[in-house]
Every structure is written in C-alpha cells, then in structure tokens.
Amino acid sequence: TTPSLTVNQNGNYSLRVTATNGCINSDTILINTRLIPQVNLIADTNICERDTIIVDGTTAGAGTYLWNTNASTSNIKVFQTNQYKLSVTGTNGCVGTDSVQVTVRPYPVVDLGSDINACFEVGSNEFLNARNPGCNYRWDNNYNGQVRIINQSGLYWVDVTNEWLCNTRDSINVTMKWNPEVDLGNDTNVCRG
C-alpha cells in the first residue's frame, strides 16, 4: 500500500507491485543489520611526566584493532601528550572508533634548600617555604600551608601536589644551635683614683 517500509529486524522482505495496467511484479530483499562495534575509551585525562597509563580499547565483537600510533593491540601504553584514536573492525566488517586526549603535566618543583646547621638567637624561628602557590601542601606534621615556621632541630619534609595531582616531596635536615645568652648587666661608670 506504500512505496517504502521502515524495518528494524533482520529478515527477508518482499514487495509485490501491481501496475495500473494490471501487470504484477515482485522482488525480495534480505536485510541483515550489522552492529558497529561500540568503542569506549577512557575520558580525556592528564598524567604526570615520567608516568605511563594503559589505554584499554577492548571491544566486544572486535576482529582487529588499529591505533593512530600503528599499534594493532586492544590496549596501548601512553606516556606522551597526544590524541590517541582507535579504530575497531568488528568480525562483521563494521568499523567503530573512539579517541582520547592524554596530556602530560609537570611535577611541582619543590626545593626547601640545603640542610641547615647554624646558630640562632634563643627564641628565634626559621621559615621553610615550599613555594608553588596554589598547590596543596602536606608537611610531616600534617600542616597544609606553603610556609612553615620552625623553632627546633629535626628532619622536615613536605609533599606538594598540583592541580593535575602530580606530587613532589622534598626534605631538609635542620640543626638549630642556640647562641649562649650573655648579660653583663647595666652599663657602669667607674671612678679611678
């Protein structure tokens, strides 16, 4: 009754047409729907320099894998900034694709300085600066500020984590030696003679 038909199942479909002159003709078609492989890589991600992640593209119904790096495995090790694209050819011949942007981020540079072995006035303080404003800090005593005030000897360390969760630790050994207190009293005038 209509010249077109929408189908959503596999199978044989026949069409019989009767012309206005009474002639009849028919044809049959086999519809075989093949599904495109559903490739689902991880979301775009950051990694820290010198780190490696594995991007896994394992896909149901896969026949072959081809990455834009020319790798032909289901997963690859990634350690460089790049957009990684995977094409998966299913056993049915259909091709599915996905891609992920991996960006390599730097570690924070943390330098508390050289170890300290010095004399100090009694009651004075030393300041340790982890620098890297805007990062997260965790000192050995769980203090979370950028600058730490100390007034005793010890081994001090800090972990600094940037916005990409790249973490660096530095430590410093501080030896605080106290100057002796010297008090000669008030000035005194002495008469000779």
Stockholm file with secondary structure:
# STOCKHOLM 1.0

chainA/1-193         TTPSLTVNQNGNYSLRVTATNGCINSDTILINTRLIPQVNLIADTNICERDTIIVDGTTAGAGTYLWNTNASTSNIKVFQTNQYKLSVTGTNGCVGTDSVQVTVRPYPVVDLGSDINACFEVGSNEFLNARNPGCNYRWDNNYNGQVRIINQSGLYWVDVTNEWLCNTRDSINVTMKWNPEVDLGNDTNVCRG
#=GR chainA/1-193 SS CCSCCCCCSCEEEEEEEECTTSCEEEEEEEECCCCCCCCCCCCSEEEETTCCEEEECCCTTEEEEEETTSCCSSEEEECSSEEEEEEEEETTSCEEEEEEEEEEECCCCCCCCSCEEEEECTTCCEEEECCCTTSEEEETTSCCSSEEEECSCEEEEEEEECTTCCEEEEEEEEEEEECCCCCCCSCCCCCCC
#=GC SS_cons         CCSCCCCCSCEEEEEEEECTTSCEEEEEEEECCCCCCCCCCCCSEEEETTCCEEEECCCTTEEEEEETTSCCSSEEEECSSEEEEEEEEETTSCEEEEEEEEEEECCCCCCCCSCEEEEECTTCCEEEECCCTTSEEEETTSCCSSEEEECSCEEEEEEEECTTCCEEEEEEEEEEEECCCCCCCSCCCCCCC
//
